[in-house]
Amino acid sequence: MRRYNCRLKIWDAYRPRGTQARLWKVAPNNDYLADPENGSGSLHSWGVAVDATIVDDGGQPLAMPSDFDDFTPASMFHYTGANSSVRSHLYLLQRAMMNAGFDGQRREWWHFSANDWKRYVPERFAKLSAAVVLPINE
């Protein structure tokens, strides 16, 4: 990313279960959040997921498909819009995360999980129904 005068910005990483419960109370939507009471949980709560974007050298965010935590179709991991700058920025973010050992999440362009998360999280506890982890394509 240095070659492009960009840096990684982490919005969210480890998230305690109490914080997950508060998020769920505000926005109980299984498509985007894991219900902490149903026996599953967020990969954030296991310390194996981050929400990230890229910023320029001055810390200014670069154009992306949507705002962070915009739980609409615009937040999809695979950008289909016409803006070539957004496409380039998203590609740069995805490549950087892939090279660091992370995979994406189909409904959130900003969400990345360690590609070896199953080593740390019993699968029965991870919310996967809507949060399918996607390998980032070359």
N, C-alpha and C positions, 0 to 999 in steps of 0.2 A: 504494500500500500504506500510505502514511502516514495517509491518510484513515481507515484501519481499525486504526491503531496497530500495524501489523505491519512486519516487515523481512524481507528475503531472507537466507537462510543458505545459503552454498555449501559443500557437503561435498567435492566433487571437481571439478576443472577440468582443466587440462593434466595429462596423465599420460604420463611418459616410457615408451618401449617396454620398458625393463627392469622398470618397475613393472607394466606390463601383463603381462609374462611371469610375474612372481611371482604375480599374481592368477590367471592362467590355470593355473599349477601347483597352486594351492590349490583352485580350483573350475573344472575344465575343462568348461564347459557352454556350448555354442554358442548356446543360447537367450538367454543373458544376457551373455556375454563374447565378445570377439573373440580368436581364436587369433593371437598375434603372429607365429607361424612359418609360417602358410599363405599369406603374401603379402597378406593383408588387414590390417586393423588397426582399433583403436577410434577413433572420432571424437574421443575425449579426447586421443589421442596426436597428433592433428593440431591441437589447440588450438581446436576448434570445438564442443565440447560441455561442459556443466556438469551436475552433479547438485545439485539445490537443493530447499529447502523454505522454509516461512515460520515465523517465530518472532514472539512478541509483543514489545512494547517492552522487556521485561525480559530478552529472550533465551531465553525458554522456548518450546520447540517446541509448535506447535498440532497437534491431532489430525489425522492423515492416514490413508489406507487401510491402511498397513502401516509397519513399520520400514524405514529405509533399507537397501538391499541385501538385502531379504527376497525372495528369488527363488522366490516362490510365486504362485499365481493372485491372491492379495490385492494384489499389486503392480501390477496392470494400470492403464494410463493412464486408462481410462474406468471410473470407480468405479460399481459397481452395488449397493452396500450400502445399508442403511436409515438410517445415521447422517447426519442433516442437517448437523451441524457439520462432519463430515469432508467432505461434499459441498461445503459453502460454502468451506472452507479450500482444498480442491483447486481449485475454480473460481477463487478469488482468485489462487492461484499460477499456474495456467495462463493466466489473462488477463494477469497481469503479465509473464509470459515471452513471450506472444504479442505484447504491445505493445512489448516490447524486441527483437523480431525472432527469436524462437526457436520451434521446433516440438517436439512431444513424441515419445516413443518408446513403442510399444504395450505393451510388457511391464514398463515401469518408470515409475511416475507421477512420479518425481523427476528423470528424465533429459530434458534439453533440448539440442537441437542448433541452431546458427545456421541460419536458414532459407536462407541463401545458402552453405552449407558447400561446395557443389560448385565454388564459385569458388576454393577453397583446397585441396581434396582431389581428386586424380584418382579418379574413381568406381571404377576397378578396384581401388583400395586400400581402399576403405571397406567395412566389413562391413554389408551391408544385408539379407541373407537373413532373419535373425530380428529385426534391429534396424530395422525399417521406420520411417522418420521420418514422423510424422503431423502434418498441419497442425492447429492448435488451432481448433476450430469456434467461431464467434461465439456 
